[in-house]
Amino acid sequence: MNKVFPQGHDGKAAAGTKALPAGAGDVPHSLPSFLVAHCGDPASWIYSDQKCDGTNSCGDCSDELSPVTVCPPCGPGWWHCPSTVFKYCDCIPRSLCRDHVQHCSDWSDEYSCPGP
């Protein structure tokens, strides 16, 4: 997750604060704004290509769910369900279906999903 910490009163980073894209570094101010996407928590950000990729990049699923993003429904390689796996949000990879491990809170990955 990428985290942006508060800025000073003049718009510059406050002393001692850093943005942590993927764990280290500064906010990519030099990047065009279309390459950076904000999460549900306004202090968090991700790279735009991490939106709607099926993975919980923001930590709160806001990169995968509305109203922050408008993602298409699960693709053909995914199963729609309320996920129990923190890495995923409303869709899990079909490769996790019928593997004798619960990945959906409603167990549909084991009983309803046709599998990969």
C-alpha positions in Angstrom: 0.0 0.0 0.0 1.2 3.5 -0.7 0.8 6.0 2.0 0.9 9.8 1.8 1.5 11.7 5.0 0.3 15.2 5.8 1.8 18.2 4.1 3.0 21.4 5.7 1.0 24.7 5.5 2.9 25.9 2.4 2.0 22.8 0.3 5.4 21.2 0.7 6.0 18.0 2.6 6.0 18.7 6.4 9.4 18.1 8.0 10.0 14.5 8.6 7.1 13.2 6.6 7.4 10.9 3.6 5.1 9.2 1.2 5.7 5.5 1.0 4.9 4.1 -2.4 5.3 0.3 -2.1 7.2 0.8 1.2 9.7 3.6 0.5 10.2 6.9 -1.4 8.5 10.2 -2.0 5.1 11.0 -3.5 5.6 10.8 -7.3 4.9 14.5 -7.9 6.9 14.2 -11.2 4.5 11.6 -12.5 1.4 12.7 -14.5 -1.7 12.7 -12.3 -3.4 10.0 -14.4 -0.7 7.5 -13.2 -1.6 7.9 -9.5 -5.0 6.9 -8.0 -6.2 7.8 -4.5 -7.7 5.2 -2.2 -10.8 5.5 0.0 -8.5 6.8 2.7 -7.5 10.1 1.2 -4.0 9.8 2.6 -3.3 6.6 0.7 -2.6 6.2 -3.0 -1.7 3.5 -5.5 -0.5 3.5 -9.1 -3.4 3.7 -11.5 -2.7 0.3 -13.1 -3.5 -1.3 -9.7 -7.2 -0.3 -9.8 -9.6 -3.0 -10.8 -6.9 -5.6 -11.0 -8.7 -8.0 -8.6 -6.2 -7.4 -5.8 -6.8 -5.4 -2.6 -4.0 -2.8 -3.2 -5.4 -0.1 -1.0 -6.0 -2.3 2.0 -9.7 -1.3 2.3 -10.8 -2.7 -1.2 -11.5 0.9 -2.4 -9.4 0.3 -5.4 -11.7 -2.6 -6.4 -15.1 -1.3 -5.3 -17.4 1.7 -5.9 -17.8 4.6 -5.2 -14.1 5.3 -5.4 -13.6 3.2 -8.6 -16.0 1.8 -11.1 -14.7 -1.6 -11.9 -16.2 -4.1 -14.4 -17.8 -7.2 -12.9 -15.5 -10.2 -12.3 -13.9 -11.4 -15.5 -14.1 -15.0 -16.8 -11.2 -16.1 -14.7 -12.8 -14.9 -11.5 -15.6 -16.0 -9.2 -17.9 -13.3 -7.6 -18.4 -13.8 -3.8 -17.7 -12.0 -0.5 -14.1 -13.0 -0.1 -12.6 -14.2 3.2 -9.1 -13.7 1.8 -7.7 -10.2 2.6 -5.8 -10.1 -0.7 -9.1 -10.1 -2.7 -12.4 -8.1 -2.4 -15.6 -9.3 -4.3 -13.9 -11.7 -6.7 -11.4 -14.5 -6.3 -9.5 -16.3 -9.0 -11.3 -19.4 -10.2 -8.2 -21.4 -9.5 -9.1 -21.1 -5.8 -12.5 -22.8 -6.4 -13.1 -26.4 -5.4 -9.7 -26.7 -3.7 -11.2 -27.8 -0.4 -10.4 -24.5 1.3 -12.9 -21.8 2.1 -12.2 -18.5 0.2 -15.7 -17.1 0.1 -17.7 -16.4 3.3 -20.7 -18.1 1.8 -18.7 -21.2 0.8 -19.8 -20.7 -2.9 -16.2 -21.2 -4.0 -16.5 -24.8 -2.9 -20.1 -25.6 -3.7 -21.2 -23.3 -6.6 -18.2 -22.2 -8.5 -17.6 -24.5 -11.5 -13.8 -24.2 -11.0 -11.0 -23.1 -13.3 
